[in-house]
C-alpha cells in the first residue's frame, strides 16, 4: 500500500512527526519493518518491544494522514 501525495505532504509538514523521525532508534525500527518478509508481524513485534513510544509515533502518523482522530483524552479512534 502506498500513501497518496496529499498524505505524504501532511507527514512532511508535521513538526511533531519530523522530530520523532529524527530518533535513530525509530529509524532503525521503521527500516526493520520495511525490510521484513512479514511486515505485519514485524510491526506487531515492534509495538511489543518499543511500547508507548512507538505507539505514540503510530498514533501521530494515523491522525496526521486523517485515518484517525484524537479524542480529548489523547487516545485515537479510527474515522469512518
C-alpha positions as CSV (number, residue, x, y, z in Angstrom):
1,X,0.0,0.0,0.0
2,X,1.3,3.5,-0.8
3,X,0.2,6.8,0.6
4,X,-1.4,9.4,-1.7
5,X,0.7,12.5,-2.3
6,X,-1.6,14.6,0.0
7,X,-0.9,12.3,2.9
8,X,2.8,12.4,2.3
9,X,2.7,16.2,2.3
10,X,0.9,16.2,5.6
11,X,3.6,14.0,7.1
12,X,6.5,16.1,5.8
13,X,5.0,19.2,7.3
14,X,4.1,17.8,10.7
15,X,6.8,19.1,13.1
16,X,5.9,16.5,15.8
17,X,6.4,13.6,13.4
18,X,9.5,15.1,12.0
19,X,11.0,15.4,15.5
20,X,10.0,11.8,16.2
21,X,11.6,10.6,13.0
22,X,15.0,12.2,14.0
23,X,15.4,9.4,16.6
24,X,17.9,6.9,15.2
25,X,16.2,4.1,17.1
26,X,12.8,4.8,15.5
27,X,14.5,5.0,12.1
28,X,16.0,1.6,12.7
29,X,12.7,0.1,13.7
30,X,11.0,1.5,10.6
31,X,13.7,0.1,8.4
32,X,13.4,-3.3,10.1
33,X,9.7,-3.3,9.5
34,X,10.0,-2.2,5.9
35,X,12.7,-4.9,5.1
36,X,10.9,-7.7,6.9
37,X,9.4,-10.6,4.9
38,X,6.3,-10.4,7.0
39,X,5.8,-6.7,7.7
40,X,2.6,-7.1,9.7
41,X,4.4,-9.5,12.1
42,X,7.4,-7.1,12.3
43,X,5.1,-4.2,13.1
44,X,3.4,-6.2,15.9
45,X,6.8,-7.2,17.3
46,X,8.0,-3.6,17.2
47,X,4.8,-2.4,19.0
48,X,5.5,-5.0,21.7
49,X,9.2,-4.2,22.0
50,X,9.0,-0.4,21.9
51,X,5.7,0.1,23.7
52,X,4.3,3.6,24.3
53,X,6.9,5.5,22.4
54,X,6.3,3.5,19.2
55,X,2.6,3.7,19.7
56,X,2.8,7.5,20.1
57,X,4.5,7.6,16.7
58,X,1.9,5.3,15.1
59,X,-1.0,7.4,16.6
60,X,0.5,10.7,15.4
61,X,1.0,9.2,11.9
62,X,-2.6,7.9,11.7
63,X,-4.0,11.2,12.9
64,X,-1.8,13.2,10.5
65,X,-2.9,11.3,7.4
66,X,-6.6,11.5,8.5
67,X,-7.2,7.9,9.2
68,X,-7.8,8.6,12.9
69,X,-8.9,11.4,15.1
70,X,-7.6,12.3,18.6
71,X,-10.1,12.2,21.4
72,X,-9.9,14.8,24.2
73,X,-8.3,12.2,26.5
74,X,-5.4,11.7,24.0
75,X,-6.5,8.3,22.6
76,X,-7.2,7.9,18.9
77,X,-10.1,6.4,17.1
78,X,-10.5,5.4,13.5
79,X,-12.5,7.6,11.2
80,X,-15.4,6.1,9.3
